[in-house]
Amino acid sequence: MVIDPGMRRCVFRAPLALAALLPWVAVAGAMEPSEWLERMTQSIHHHSYAGTFILQRGDRIDTVRVVHAAEDDGYRERLQTLTGSAREVIRSVDRLSAFKGARAETVDGSTEQGPQWPPAIATALLQSGAHYELTSPGHDRVAGLPCYMLQATARDALRYSQKYCVHDDTGLPLLSELIDGDGQLLERLVFTEVEFLDVVFEDALEARDCDARHIEVRAGDEPDGGGEMGSHWSFEDLPPGFSPIIVTERRFAPDAPGSLHVVLSDGLATVSVYVDETAELSETFEGATRSGATHAFARPLAGHQITVVGEVPQQTVQWIADSARYQPPVPEPASGN
């Protein structure tokens, strides 16, 4: 939702019902790692803040300023690079997309991507520690704030291990890391300073640069079914632990072909599957690409282009792409004379 600055000059933080009901600081010392994970995913996007974080991907390091406004119907944020090429992104995400972990497409998949955390709904998929081992070495400090260290160690080669430092008071991850099976750091996002806000003024979310990129993420009219197009697509023999958590269909014009977006998760990692109709075989392609910790795999199937993208190993995105199945519509019976 775009708010007219003339009608409302500030954005109020969404009600922190969970934080109001539970005295987190008092019970933090007695919480198990799984409870910290649950708290982190429930707290995400419930807080408004402004801060600076450093994003490290391989040999590349970028510094980004972020203003994040939590709202009843989702969140809005402004991201501005402070190093390298000047970039500015204004992003608006509805509540369903934020809750289920849908990601916004970016130009290069790097600094235009703000903090991305596990979807709140997906922690229910973390059953009996089958795919991650949750542990904690204790407390630490990030950006001058006390936080709880949380490690999720992958039990197989189909996902990355993850590490977080969760702010004691709010549950916001102040640090997140992705680590591969060899123990190599693939990606690190760490706040150097952050201020939690009761009010975010409208001008703090307005673009300063005429070339700023505006991104809106909307779940669509049928967020749980994917409409007519979604009814013809399914997955067979997905990688262990992964399940679809959101299916949406979008049309960029009334007469344009449908585009299907499926988000899968194993409880921590999320993977996006994009399915687009293609009229010509020459418009399709097949192969794998990589950018830092993000892998993608594409292949044609039944007149459609399938593209799978996620911060998971290459074999996982290819497995998911190979699992896609298409069931063509059943022809209507011919009418009798």
Phi and psi in degrees as a GROMACS rama.xvg file:
@    title "Ramachandran Plot"
@    xaxis  label "Phi"
@    yaxis  label "Psi"
@TYPE xy
-96.5136  126.185  VAL-2
-98.3165  130.411  ILE-3
-70.4505  118.054  ASP-4
-57.8727  -28.287  PRO-5
-71.7176  -21.5957  GLY-6
-91.6466  -33.2353  MET-7
-146.094  123.196  ARG-8
-93.769  -6.04262  ARG-9
-147.55  158.941  CYS-10
-113.178  123.023  VAL-11
-90.5818  142.959  PHE-12
-61.1062  141.368  ARG-13
-61.9402  148.366  ALA-14
-57.721  129.914  PRO-15
-92.9108  69.478  LEU-16
-60.3144  -43.5137  ALA-17
-63.8669  -45.2222  LEU-18
-66.3402  -31.8183  ALA-19
-72.3603  -31.4422  ALA-20
-82.2759  -30.0867  LEU-21
-116.109  126.842  LEU-22
-77.1636  80.4303  PRO-23
-58.5223  -41.6479  TRP-24
-61.8363  -37.4611  VAL-25
-70.1785  -32.8659  ALA-26
-101.658  -3.2532  VAL-27
-56.5863  -39.6318  ALA-28
-65.6185  -22.4656  GLY-29
-98.2267  -0.420349  ALA-30
-80.0204  144.088  MET-31
-82.9089  160.161  GLU-32
-54.103  -39.1085  PRO-33
-64.0593  -34.4903  SER-34
-70.5415  -35.2387  GLU-35
-65.0074  -40.3132  TRP-36
-62.9159  -44.4937  LEU-37
-61.8914  -42.4449  GLU-38
-63.9236  -42.0428  ARG-39
-60.0503  -48.1235  MET-40
-68.8159  -30.0426  THR-41
-76.9273  -25.6307  GLN-42
-85.4775  -20.152  SER-43
-60.9689  132.674  ILE-44
69.5738  7.95778  HIS-45
-92.7156  -3.4184  HIS-46
-124.626  143.062  HIS-47
-98.9937  141.545  SER-48
-159.32  163.523  TYR-49
-132.717  139.268  ALA-50
-171.822  -176.743  GLY-51
-127.9  133.516  THR-52
-129.45  156.315  PHE-53
-107.558  129.148  ILE-54
-113.091  118.681  LEU-55
-113.48  123.107  GLN-56
-131.153  107.705  ARG-57
62.5523  -126.302  GLY-58
-88.6446  -3.04768  ASP-59
-95.2907  132.86  ARG-60
-128.493  127.235  ILE-61
-127.509  148.958  ASP-62
-112.658  131.807  THR-63
-132.029  136.161  VAL-64
-96.553  134.228  ARG-65
-131.159  138.766  VAL-66
-121.841  122.101  VAL-67
-123.087  121.197  HIS-68
-113.619  113.388  ALA-69
-81.1952  133.787  ALA-70
-132.473  163.281  GLU-71
-60.9957  -31.0457  ASP-72
-102.74  16.6805  ASP-73
140.503  -137.95  GLY-74
-152.679  157.99  TYR-75
-128.856  151.029  ARG-76
-154.21  155.763  GLU-77
-121.375  126.633  ARG-78
-118.074  135.014  LEU-79
-139.038  124.585  GLN-80
-73.5175  141.309  THR-81
-109.104  -7.13963  LEU-82
-132.363  159.28  THR-83
66.3491  -153.106  GLY-84
-62.744  137.633  SER-85
-71.4975  123.079  ALA-86
-136.794  149.407  ARG-87
-143.404  133.057  GLU-88
-130.15  132.031  VAL-89
-110.957  119.658  ILE-90
-123.503  137.384  ARG-91
-128.78  126.46  SER-92
-129.931  130.059  VAL-93
-76.6765  166.549  ASP-94
-63.0263  -41.111  ARG-95
-64.5755  -43.8584  LEU-96
-64.1106  -41.3683  SER-97
-64.4721  -42.2077  ALA-98
-65.6155  -37.0883  PHE-99
-99.758  4.66849  LYS-100
84.1324  18.1299  GLY-101
-65.6105  138.686  ALA-102
-104.404  154.709  ARG-103
-92.2085  138.922  ALA-104
-68.5194  146.515  GLU-105
-130.34  167.445  THR-106
-67.3946  -49.823  VAL-107
-124.542  5.80528  ASP-108
69.3719  16.6278  GLY-109
-120.281  -103.347  SER-110
-70.0866  -16.9558  THR-111
-77.9859  -7.14962  GLU-112
-91.845  115.905  GLN-113
-77.3269  -172.909  GLY-114
-55.3151  127.694  PRO-115
-123.449  119.412  GLN-116
-116.097  169.769  TRP-117
-59.5124  143.104  PRO-118
-65.1448  141.487  PRO-119
-61.8531  -37.3384  ALA-120
-72.7319  -21.8677  ILE-121
-79.3844  -13.3657  ALA-122
-64.2384  -20.2009  THR-123
-65.4576  -18.9474  ALA-124
-78.3376  -14.7488  LEU-125
-80.682  83.5937  LEU-126
-102.801  124.507  GLN-127
54.1702  26.0572  SER-128
61.8007  31.557  GLY-129
-67.8982  -31.1296  ALA-130
-120.245  -16.4178  HIS-131
-135.826  146.572  TYR-132
-105.582  118.242  GLU-133
-92.9322  124.256  LEU-134
-140.842  171.767  THR-135
-148.733  133.672  SER-136
-86.1269  -0.0186282  PRO-137
117.36  -154.943  GLY-138
-96.409  159.816  HIS-139
-151.261  -170.548  ASP-140
-132.92  135.797  ARG-141
-135.41  133.31  VAL-142
55.7476  31.2743  ALA-143
77.3823  7.95864  GLY-144
-115.585  142.352  LEU-145
-71.0432  138.968  PRO-146
-148.57  160.618  CYS-147
-101.974  123.568  TYR-148
-77.2481  129.487  MET-149
-131.061  122.845  LEU-150
-116.606  130.038  GLN-151
-116.64  101.001  ALA-152
-91.1249  121.266  THR-153
-65.2097  138.86  ALA-154
-93.4703  -2.9705  ARG-155
-147.718  -177.858  ASP-156
-92.6023  10.9489  ALA-157
-93.3285  -1.52863  LEU-158
-152.083  162.846  ARG-159
-94.5633  153.254  TYR-160
-74.9449  152.261  SER-161
-133.122  149.348  GLN-162
-136.518  136.229  LYS-163
-133.571  155.442  TYR-164
-124.386  110.194  CYS-165
-98.015  122.181  VAL-166
-56.5147  129.187  HIS-167
-56.611  -42.2927  ASP-168
-83.2878  -38.3433  ASP-169
-110.61  -21.0192  THR-170
84.5184  1.07472  GLY-171
-72.4031  132.563  LEU-172
-69.3263  118.209  PRO-173
-88.6407  -15.917  LEU-174
-146.169  140.51  LEU-175
-142.22  143.909  SER-176
-137.721  146.717  GLU-177
-113.872  131.867  LEU-178
-131.435  132.001  ILE-179
-83.3718  -178.855  ASP-180
-65.8133  -18.7719  GLY-181
-92.2035  5.31727  ASP-182
83.2435  9.51567  GLY-183
-84.0499  133.547  GLN-184
-72.558  121.785  LEU-185
-96.2005  -37.0334  LEU-186
-155.458  139.995  GLU-187
-137.615  131.901  ARG-188
-123.067  120.394  LEU-189
-138.66  129.975  VAL-190
-75.5058  136.764  PHE-191
-97.4188  -24.087  THR-192
-160.826  145.15  GLU-193
-153.048  141.306  VAL-194
-127.359  125.561  GLU-195
-85.8049  137.286  PHE-196
-120.052  141.955  LEU-197
-85.5737  -29.6825  ASP-198
-135.069  134.861  VAL-199
-114.534  115.951  VAL-200
-71.6161  145.614  PHE-201
-57.3392  -38.7936  GLU-202
-67.5192  -18.104  ASP-203
-71.6655  -17.9593  ALA-204
-104.196  2.73157  LEU-205
-89.31  144.476  GLU-206
-65.8855  139.9  ALA-207
-96.8623  -22.7667  ARG-208
-111.016  135.629  ASP-209
-66.8961  -18.2313  CYS-210
-94.4483  10.7271  ASP-211
-59.3638  143.129  ALA-212
-94.22  131.551  ARG-213
-107.155  125.625  HIS-214
-124.837  128.539  ILE-215
-118.917  133.42  GLU-216
-117.558  114.844  VAL-217
-126.264  136.78  ARG-218
-71.8792  -18.096  ALA-219
93.55  179.767  GLY-220
-78.4271  -24.0992  ASP-221
-129.025  73.3292  GLU-222
-68.8549  -16.8747  PRO-223
-108.637  2.69438  ASP-224
-132.818  -21.6161  GLY-225
75.2469  12.4865  GLY-226
63.5295  -157.118  GLY-227
-62.1015  -40.9576  GLU-228
-64.771  -42.1476  MET-229
-63.45  -26.4489  GLY-230
-69.9255  -15.1507  SER-231
-99.6028  -0.749738  HIS-232
-119.473  142.03  TRP-233
-151.411  176.745  SER-234
-126.309  138.51  PHE-235
-122.331  126.399  GLU-236
61.5125  58.5179  ASP-237
-69.3466  159.118  LEU-238
-54.3701  141.827  PRO-239
-52.0603  131.206  PRO-240
96.8574  -22.481  GLY-241
-88.4957  136.387  PHE-242
-143.059  149.217  SER-243
-67.1059  136.227  PRO-244
-121.032  -14.1584  ILE-245
-155.214  138.799  ILE-246
-134.232  121.736  VAL-247
-133.503  149.594  THR-248
-118.08  135.034  GLU-249
-128.776  146.534  ARG-250
-128.13  124.95  ARG-251
-83.1578  -7.16533  PHE-252
-156.076  153.33  ALA-253
-55.1639  -35.5816  PRO-254
-101.68  10.5997  ASP-255
-83.4396  152.532  ALA-256
-61.1198  152.564  PRO-257
-73.2585  152.628  GLY-258
-128.344  123.118  SER-259
-102.589  134.735  LEU-260
-124.28  121.273  HIS-261
-119.415  129.542  VAL-262
-106.854  125.892  VAL-263
-113.172  152.386  LEU-264
-148.058  153.653  SER-265
-108.293  10.3873  ASP-266
111.169  -28.915  GLY-267
-125.514  -55.2583  LEU-268
-79.0413  144.01  ALA-269
-122.479  144.049  THR-270
-132.284  132.976  VAL-271
-101.832  136.613  SER-272
-118  122.672  VAL-273
-110.909  129.783  TYR-274
-122.745  119.31  VAL-275
-125.463  137.25  ASP-276
-68.3759  141.046  GLU-277
-129.715  129.875  THR-278
-81.5787  -29.532  ALA-279
-124.589  143.388  GLU-280
-61.9487  -30.8405  LEU-281
-66.0218  -16.49  SER-282
-85.4205  -7.81535  GLU-283
-96.7054  163.698  THR-284
-152.283  163.222  PHE-285
-141.429  136.622  GLU-286
153.046  176.104  GLY-287
-116.061  147.433  ALA-288
-137.487  163.467  THR-289
-145.479  141.842  ARG-290
-138.84  100.778  SER-291
64.1389  -125.968  GLY-292
-82.9147  -7.47804  ALA-293
-90.9922  125.224  THR-294
-112.924  150.67  HIS-295
-137.664  148.017  ALA-296
-142.428  135.212  PHE-297
-127.924  148.085  ALA-298
-158.5  150.914  ARG-299
-84.7478  149.711  PRO-300
-157.682  120.943  LEU-301
51.6025  48.6722  ALA-302
74.4547  18.5011  GLY-303
-131.822  155.48  HIS-304
-104.921  123.038  GLN-305
-105.993  128.474  ILE-306
-129.479  125.603  THR-307
-115.454  127.359  VAL-308
-134.145  134.955  VAL-309
-175.055  160.701  GLY-310
-86.0818  68.2513  GLU-311
-141.705  165.282  VAL-312
-59.5954  159.425  PRO-313
-61.0333  -37.8811  GLN-314
-64.3312  -25.9367  GLN-315
-73.7822  -46.3385  THR-316
-65.7982  -35.3591  VAL-317
-69.2402  -39.3937  GLN-318
-59.9978  -45.0462  TRP-319
-63.9551  -42.8306  ILE-320
-61.1531  -40.8414  ALA-321
-71.1309  -17.4262  ASP-322
-83.8367  -13.6641  SER-323
-65.9777  137.832  ALA-324
-130.62  141.283  ARG-325
-117.873  129.141  TYR-326
-113.06  107.574  GLN-327
-64.5789  155.04  PRO-328
-59.8186  146.013  PRO-329
-80.5077  123.919  VAL-330
-61.1156  142.599  PRO-331
-73.0039  139.605  GLU-332
-62.8712  142.609  PRO-333
-66.581  139.491  ALA-334
-74.9087  143.096  SER-335
-76.0591  159.467  GLY-336
